[in-house]
Amino acid sequence: MTAWRDRAVVVALALALARPGARAQVTGQAPELDGVGVDERLDAELPLDATFADQHGRRVQLGDLLDGKKPLVLVFAYHRCAVLCDMILDATVDSIAEISWTVGDEYDVVSVSIDPRDDPASASAKRTHAIRRYGRGEGERGWHFLTGDEAQIRRVTEAAGFRYVYDEDQDQYGHPAVLMLVTRDGRMARYLYGLRFPSEDVRLGLLEAAEGNSLSSIERVLIYCYRYDPEGGKYVVVVENVMKVFGGTTAAVLGAFLFVLWRRDLARARRARRTADSGEAP
Protein backbone atom coordinates (compact mmCIF):
# COMPACT_ATOMS: atom_id res chain seq x y z
CA MET A 1 0.00 0.00 0.00
CA THR A 2 2.86 2.37 0.74
CA ALA A 3 4.27 1.90 -2.76
CA TRP A 4 0.86 2.62 -4.24
CA ARG A 5 0.56 5.80 -2.19
CA ASP A 6 3.99 6.90 -3.35
CA ARG A 7 2.97 6.40 -6.97
CA ALA A 8 -0.27 8.29 -6.32
CA VAL A 9 1.67 11.28 -5.04
CA VAL A 10 4.00 11.15 -8.06
CA VAL A 11 1.04 11.14 -10.43
CA ALA A 12 -0.63 13.97 -8.50
CA LEU A 13 2.53 16.03 -8.78
CA ALA A 14 2.72 15.35 -12.50
CA LEU A 15 -0.87 16.43 -12.91
CA ALA A 16 -0.33 19.49 -10.76
CA LEU A 17 2.57 20.64 -12.90
CA ALA A 18 0.89 19.84 -16.20
CA ARG A 19 -1.30 22.26 -18.08
CA PRO A 20 -5.07 22.17 -17.34
CA GLY A 21 -6.90 19.26 -18.89
CA ALA A 22 -3.89 16.97 -18.63
CA ARG A 23 -4.32 13.29 -17.83
CA ALA A 24 -2.09 10.89 -16.03
CA GLN A 25 0.53 9.88 -18.58
CA VAL A 26 2.63 7.72 -16.29
CA THR A 27 0.27 4.79 -16.60
CA GLY A 28 3.15 2.40 -17.24
CA GLN A 29 4.18 2.90 -13.61
CA ALA A 30 0.72 3.29 -12.07
CA PRO A 31 -1.98 1.68 -14.25
CA GLU A 32 -4.46 1.87 -11.38
CA LEU A 33 -4.45 5.67 -11.82
CA ASP A 34 -5.61 5.74 -15.45
CA GLY A 35 -8.29 8.38 -15.86
CA VAL A 36 -7.17 10.61 -13.02
CA GLY A 37 -7.14 14.28 -14.02
CA VAL A 38 -9.04 17.54 -14.41
CA ASP A 39 -11.22 18.76 -17.25
CA GLU A 40 -11.62 22.47 -16.68
CA ARG A 41 -15.25 23.46 -17.03
CA LEU A 42 -15.14 27.19 -16.55
CA ASP A 43 -18.55 28.79 -16.03
CA ALA A 44 -20.19 25.36 -15.69
CA GLU A 45 -22.94 25.21 -13.08
CA LEU A 46 -22.60 22.94 -10.10
CA PRO A 47 -25.66 20.82 -9.17
CA LEU A 48 -26.94 22.97 -6.32
CA ASP A 49 -29.55 20.36 -5.39
CA ALA A 50 -26.86 17.72 -4.70
CA THR A 51 -27.50 16.50 -1.15
CA PHE A 52 -24.93 15.72 1.55
CA ALA A 53 -24.49 15.50 5.30
CA ASP A 54 -22.40 18.24 6.90
CA GLN A 55 -19.97 17.90 9.81
CA HIS A 56 -22.89 18.00 12.27
CA GLY A 57 -24.83 15.28 10.47
CA ARG A 58 -27.37 17.74 9.11
CA ARG A 59 -28.80 17.11 5.65
CA VAL A 60 -27.85 20.00 3.36
CA GLN A 61 -27.91 20.77 -0.33
CA LEU A 62 -24.87 22.30 -1.99
CA GLY A 63 -26.94 25.36 -2.83
CA ASP A 64 -27.65 25.92 0.87
CA LEU A 65 -23.99 26.87 1.29
CA LEU A 66 -24.12 29.58 -1.38
CA ASP A 67 -25.79 32.77 -0.24
CA GLY A 68 -25.54 34.55 -3.59
CA LYS A 69 -23.10 37.06 -2.11
CA LYS A 70 -19.85 35.22 -1.38
CA PRO A 71 -17.63 33.07 -3.62
CA LEU A 72 -16.58 29.59 -2.60
CA VAL A 73 -13.35 27.64 -2.29
CA LEU A 74 -14.06 24.02 -3.28
CA VAL A 75 -11.79 21.10 -2.33
CA PHE A 76 -12.24 17.41 -3.09
CA ALA A 77 -10.52 15.04 -0.66
CA TYR A 78 -11.33 12.05 1.50
CA HIS A 79 -10.74 11.47 5.17
CA ARG A 80 -8.93 8.12 5.30
CA CYS A 81 -6.25 9.39 2.92
CA ALA A 82 -3.21 10.02 5.11
CA VAL A 83 -0.92 11.43 2.44
CA LEU A 84 -2.13 13.48 -0.51
CA CYS A 85 -5.49 14.63 0.87
CA ASP A 86 -3.95 15.95 4.08
CA MET A 87 -1.30 17.74 2.02
CA ILE A 88 -3.99 19.38 -0.13
CA LEU A 89 -6.11 20.41 2.85
CA ASP A 90 -3.11 21.79 4.74
CA ALA A 91 -1.93 23.66 1.62
CA THR A 92 -5.40 25.17 1.29
CA VAL A 93 -5.42 26.31 4.91
CA ASP A 94 -1.91 27.73 4.74
CA SER A 95 -2.71 29.65 1.57
CA ILE A 96 -5.97 31.26 2.68
CA ALA A 97 -4.46 32.08 6.08
CA GLU A 98 -2.13 34.49 4.28
CA ILE A 99 -4.82 36.55 2.56
CA SER A 100 -6.74 39.41 4.16
CA TRP A 101 -10.17 38.05 3.27
CA THR A 102 -11.61 35.83 6.00
CA VAL A 103 -13.53 32.57 5.71
CA GLY A 104 -17.12 33.18 6.77
CA ASP A 105 -16.97 36.89 5.95
CA GLU A 106 -15.91 37.41 2.32
CA TYR A 107 -16.02 33.78 1.15
CA ASP A 108 -16.72 30.23 2.33
CA VAL A 109 -14.87 26.92 2.00
CA VAL A 110 -16.44 23.57 1.17
CA SER A 111 -14.57 20.26 1.31
CA VAL A 112 -16.42 17.36 -0.31
CA SER A 113 -15.25 13.83 0.48
CA ILE A 114 -14.98 11.58 -2.57
CA ASP A 115 -15.31 8.46 -0.40
CA PRO A 116 -18.94 7.53 0.37
CA ARG A 117 -17.75 5.64 3.48
CA ASP A 118 -16.69 8.87 5.19
CA ASP A 119 -19.23 10.18 7.67
CA PRO A 120 -20.04 13.29 9.75
CA ALA A 121 -17.72 12.12 12.54
CA SER A 122 -14.68 11.98 10.27
CA ALA A 123 -15.78 15.24 8.64
CA SER A 124 -15.96 16.93 12.04
CA ALA A 125 -12.46 15.75 12.95
CA LYS A 126 -10.99 17.04 9.67
CA ARG A 127 -12.82 20.33 10.04
CA THR A 128 -11.56 20.84 13.60
CA HIS A 129 -7.99 20.33 12.42
CA ALA A 130 -8.42 22.74 9.52
CA ILE A 131 -9.98 25.53 11.60
CA ARG A 132 -7.34 25.22 14.31
CA ARG A 133 -4.63 25.46 11.66
CA TYR A 134 -6.41 28.44 10.07
CA GLY A 135 -6.43 30.32 13.37
CA ARG A 136 -9.41 32.63 12.79
CA GLY A 137 -12.59 32.06 14.73
CA GLU A 138 -14.76 33.32 11.88
CA GLY A 139 -13.94 30.11 10.01
CA GLU A 140 -16.44 28.28 12.21
CA ARG A 141 -19.37 29.74 10.32
CA GLY A 142 -17.96 29.51 6.81
CA TRP A 143 -16.10 26.21 6.63
CA HIS A 144 -18.09 23.11 5.67
CA PHE A 145 -17.04 19.46 5.35
CA LEU A 146 -19.53 17.34 3.42
CA THR A 147 -20.02 13.60 3.05
CA GLY A 148 -22.52 11.76 0.89
CA ASP A 149 -23.33 8.75 -1.23
CA GLU A 150 -21.58 7.85 -4.48
CA ALA A 151 -24.30 9.25 -6.75
CA GLN A 152 -24.29 12.70 -5.14
CA ILE A 153 -20.49 12.85 -5.04
CA ARG A 154 -20.25 11.95 -8.73
CA ARG A 155 -22.77 14.63 -9.67
CA VAL A 156 -20.57 17.34 -8.19
CA THR A 157 -17.18 15.98 -9.29
CA GLU A 158 -18.37 15.44 -12.87
CA ALA A 159 -19.84 18.94 -13.05
CA ALA A 160 -16.52 20.34 -11.78
CA GLY A 161 -14.43 18.18 -14.15
CA PHE A 162 -12.64 16.39 -11.29
CA ARG A 163 -11.72 12.83 -12.34
CA TYR A 164 -10.68 10.25 -9.78
CA VAL A 165 -10.51 6.46 -9.58
CA TYR A 166 -10.89 3.87 -6.85
CA ASP A 167 -8.52 0.90 -6.64
CA GLU A 168 -10.25 -2.01 -4.91
CA ASP A 169 -7.08 -4.00 -4.34
CA GLN A 170 -5.42 -1.18 -2.41
CA ASP A 171 -8.65 0.36 -1.07
CA GLN A 172 -7.40 3.82 -2.06
CA TYR A 173 -8.45 6.64 -4.38
CA GLY A 174 -6.26 8.22 -7.02
CA HIS A 175 -7.09 11.87 -7.60
CA PRO A 176 -5.48 15.15 -8.74
CA ALA A 177 -4.20 17.92 -6.49
CA VAL A 178 -6.35 20.94 -7.33
CA LEU A 179 -8.09 23.84 -5.61
CA MET A 180 -11.26 25.15 -7.24
CA LEU A 181 -12.93 28.55 -6.94
CA VAL A 182 -16.68 28.95 -7.44
CA THR A 183 -18.74 32.08 -8.08
CA ARG A 184 -21.38 33.21 -5.63
CA ASP A 185 -24.10 31.68 -7.84
CA GLY A 186 -22.43 28.27 -8.12
CA ARG A 187 -20.42 28.39 -11.37
CA MET A 188 -16.84 27.17 -11.80
CA ALA A 189 -14.53 30.18 -11.87
CA ARG A 190 -10.91 29.02 -11.56
CA TYR A 191 -8.69 25.95 -11.04
CA LEU A 192 -5.36 26.14 -9.18
CA TYR A 193 -2.97 23.18 -9.25
CA GLY A 194 -0.22 21.74 -7.07
CA LEU A 195 0.55 20.82 -3.52
CA ARG A 196 1.05 24.48 -2.70
CA PHE A 197 -1.39 27.20 -3.71
CA PRO A 198 0.22 30.68 -3.81
CA SER A 199 -1.87 32.96 -1.65
CA GLU A 200 -1.73 35.71 -4.27
CA ASP A 201 -3.27 33.38 -6.85
CA VAL A 202 -6.00 32.36 -4.44
CA ARG A 203 -6.72 36.00 -3.62
CA LEU A 204 -6.93 37.01 -7.26
CA GLY A 205 -9.08 33.98 -8.04
CA LEU A 206 -11.49 34.92 -5.25
CA LEU A 207 -11.60 38.48 -6.56
CA GLU A 208 -12.55 37.13 -9.98
CA ALA A 209 -15.20 34.85 -8.50
CA ALA A 210 -16.66 37.75 -6.49
CA GLU A 211 -16.48 40.40 -9.22
CA GLY A 212 -19.37 42.83 -9.08
CA ASN A 213 -20.05 42.06 -5.44
CA SER A 214 -18.75 44.63 -2.96
CA LEU A 215 -15.28 44.92 -4.45
CA SER A 216 -13.25 47.98 -3.57
CA SER A 217 -11.68 50.13 -6.26
CA ILE A 218 -8.25 48.73 -5.44
CA GLU A 219 -9.56 45.16 -5.79
CA ARG A 220 -11.08 45.98 -9.16
CA VAL A 221 -7.75 47.39 -10.30
CA LEU A 222 -6.08 44.12 -9.27
CA ILE A 223 -8.49 42.15 -11.42
CA TYR A 224 -7.82 44.53 -14.31
CA CYS A 225 -4.04 44.27 -13.97
CA TYR A 226 -3.82 40.48 -13.66
CA ARG A 227 -5.06 37.63 -15.79
CA TYR A 228 -4.90 33.88 -15.40
CA ASP A 229 -2.38 32.12 -17.64
CA PRO A 230 -3.76 28.62 -18.34
CA GLU A 231 -0.43 27.46 -19.75
CA GLY A 232 1.51 28.38 -16.65
CA GLY A 233 -1.35 27.70 -14.25
CA LYS A 234 -0.95 31.02 -12.42
CA TYR A 235 -1.82 34.72 -12.54
CA VAL A 236 0.42 37.07 -14.47
CA VAL A 237 0.62 40.83 -14.74
CA VAL A 238 -0.96 42.38 -17.84
CA VAL A 239 1.64 45.07 -18.55
CA GLU A 240 -0.50 47.16 -20.89
CA ASN A 241 -3.31 47.30 -18.34
CA VAL A 242 -0.91 48.31 -15.60
CA MET A 243 0.34 51.14 -17.82
CA LYS A 244 -3.23 52.24 -18.43
CA VAL A 245 -3.98 52.23 -14.71
CA PHE A 246 -0.82 54.15 -13.84
CA GLY A 247 -1.43 56.51 -16.74
CA GLY A 248 -4.96 57.15 -15.54
CA THR A 249 -3.80 57.50 -11.96
CA THR A 250 -1.09 59.97 -12.96
CA ALA A 251 -3.59 62.04 -14.91
CA ALA A 252 -6.01 62.04 -11.99
CA VAL A 253 -3.33 63.06 -9.49
CA LEU A 254 -2.07 65.80 -11.81
CA GLY A 255 -5.61 67.05 -12.38
CA ALA A 256 -6.29 67.15 -8.65
CA PHE A 257 -3.03 69.03 -8.05
CA LEU A 258 -3.86 71.63 -10.70
CA PHE A 259 -7.37 71.99 -9.30
CA VAL A 260 -5.97 72.71 -5.82
CA LEU A 261 -3.59 75.34 -7.29
CA TRP A 262 -6.44 76.93 -9.22
CA ARG A 263 -8.65 77.11 -6.13
CA ARG A 264 -5.81 78.64 -4.11
CA ASP A 265 -5.07 81.29 -6.76
CA LEU A 266 -8.78 82.07 -7.08
CA ALA A 267 -9.04 82.59 -3.30
CA ARG A 268 -6.03 84.91 -3.36
CA ALA A 269 -7.56 86.96 -6.19
CA ARG A 270 -10.82 87.33 -4.28
CA ARG A 271 -9.02 88.49 -1.15
CA ALA A 272 -7.04 91.02 -3.20
CA ARG A 273 -10.26 92.43 -4.70
CA ARG A 274 -11.91 92.74 -1.31
CA THR A 275 -8.83 94.54 0.02
CA ALA A 276 -8.82 96.93 -2.96
CA ASP A 277 -12.55 97.67 -2.62
CA SER A 278 -12.18 98.48 1.08
CA GLY A 279 -9.31 100.88 0.40
CA GLU A 280 -7.04 99.04 2.81
CA ALA A 281 -3.36 98.61 2.19
CA PRO A 282 -2.52 95.12 0.96
JOJO-V147178 format. One record per residue. RES is the residue in one small letter. PHI is phi as a letter, one per 40 degrees, with the letter a starting at -180 (NA if undefined). OMEGA is omega in whole degrees, -180 to 180 (none if undefined). Layout:
BEGIN
res & phi & omega
RES & PHI & OMEGA
RES & PHI & OMEGA
END
This chain:
BEGIN
res & phi & omega
m & NA & 179
t & c & 179
a & c & 179
w & c & 179
r & c & 179
d & c & 179
r & c & 179
a & c & 179
v & c & 179
v & c & 179
v & c & 179
a & c & 178
l & c & 179
a & c & 178
l & c & -179
a & c & -177
l & c & -179
a & c & 178
r & c & -179
p & d & 180
g & g & -178
a & c & 177
r & b & 178
a & c & -178
q & b & -179
v & b & -174
t & c & 177
g & c & 180
q & c & -177
a & b & -177
p & c & -180
e & c & -179
l & b & 174
d & d & 177
g & g & 178
v & c & 178
g & i & -179
v & b & 170
d & b & -177
e & c & -180
r & b & -178
l & c & 179
d & g & 176
a & c & -179
e & c & 173
l & c & 178
p & c & -174
l & c & 178
d & c & 176
a & c & -171
t & b & -178
f & b & 168
a & b & 178
d & c & -175
q & c & 178
h & c & -178
g & g & 180
r & c & 179
r & c & -178
v & b & 171
q & c & -178
l & d & 180
g & c & 178
d & c & -176
l & c & 176
l & b & -177
d & c & -179
g & g & -178
k & b & -174
k & b & 172
p & c & -173
l & b & 168
v & c & -177
l & b & -180
v & b & 173
f & b & 180
a & a & 172
y & b & -162
h & c & 179
r & c & -180
c & c & -174
a & c & -176
v & b & -170
l & c & -177
c & c & 178
d & c & 178
m & c & 180
i & c & -180
l & c & 179
d & c & 178
a & c & 177
t & c & -179
v & c & -178
d & c & -179
s & c & -176
i & c & 177
a & c & -177
e & c & -179
i & c & -175
s & c & 177
w & c & -175
t & b & 176
v & d & -179
g & g & 178
d & b & -177
e & c & 179
y & a & 177
d & b & 178
v & b & 177
v & b & 174
s & b & -179
v & b & 177
s & c & 178
i & c & -180
d & b & -178
p & c & 178
r & c & 175
d & c & -175
d & b & -180
p & d & 180
a & c & 178
s & c & 177
a & c & 180
s & c & 180
a & c & 179
k & c & -179
r & c & 178
t & d & 178
h & c & -177
a & c & -177
i & c & 176
r & c & 180
r & c & 180
y & c & 173
g & g & 176
r & b & -176
g & c & -179
e & c & -179
g & c & 180
e & d & -175
r & c & -176
g & b & -177
w & b & -173
h & b & 175
f & b & -173
l & b & 172
t & b & -179
g & a & -180
d & c & -174
e & d & -176
a & c & -179
q & c & 178
i & c & -178
r & c & 178
r & d & -177
v & c & -178
t & c & 179
e & c & 178
a & c & -179
a & c & -178
g & g & -179
f & c & -177
r & b & -179
y & b & -180
v & b & 177
y & b & 178
d & b & -176
e & c & -177
d & c & -178
q & c & -178
d & f & -179
q & b & 176
y & b & 169
g & b & -176
h & a & 180
p & c & 176
a & b & -175
v & a & 174
l & b & -176
m & b & 178
l & b & -172
v & b & 179
t & c & -176
r & c & 177
d & b & 171
g & g & 177
r & b & -179
m & c & -175
a & b & -175
r & a & 176
y & b & 177
l & b & -171
y & b & 173
g & h & 174
l & b & 171
r & a & -178
f & b & -179
p & d & -176
s & d & 179
e & c & 177
d & c & 178
v & c & -180
r & c & 180
l & c & 177
g & c & 177
l & c & 177
l & c & 177
e & c & -177
a & c & -178
a & b & -172
e & d & -179
g & g & -177
n & b & 174
s & f & 175
l & c & 176
s & c & 179
s & c & 179
i & c & 180
e & c & 177
r & c & 176
v & c & 179
l & d & 178
i & c & -178
y & c & -174
c & c & 180
y & b & 171
r & b & -179
y & c & 178
d & c & -177
p & c & 178
e & c & -179
g & c & 180
g & g & -180
k & a & 178
y & c & 179
v & b & 180
v & c & 174
v & c & -170
v & d & -176
e & c & 178
n & c & 176
v & c & 179
m & c & 179
k & c & -180
v & c & -179
f & c & 177
g & c & 178
g & c & 179
t & c & 179
t & c & -180
a & c & -180
a & c & 179
v & c & 179
l & c & 179
g & c & 179
a & c & 179
f & c & 179
l & c & 179
f & c & 179
v & c & 178
l & c & -180
w & c & 179
r & c & -179
r & c & 179
d & c & 179
l & c & 179
a & c & 178
r & c & -180
a & c & 180
r & c & 179
r & c & 180
a & c & 180
r & c & 179
r & c & 179
t & c & -179
a & c & -179
d & c & -178
s & c & 179
g & g & -179
e & c & 177
a & c & 180
p & c & none
END
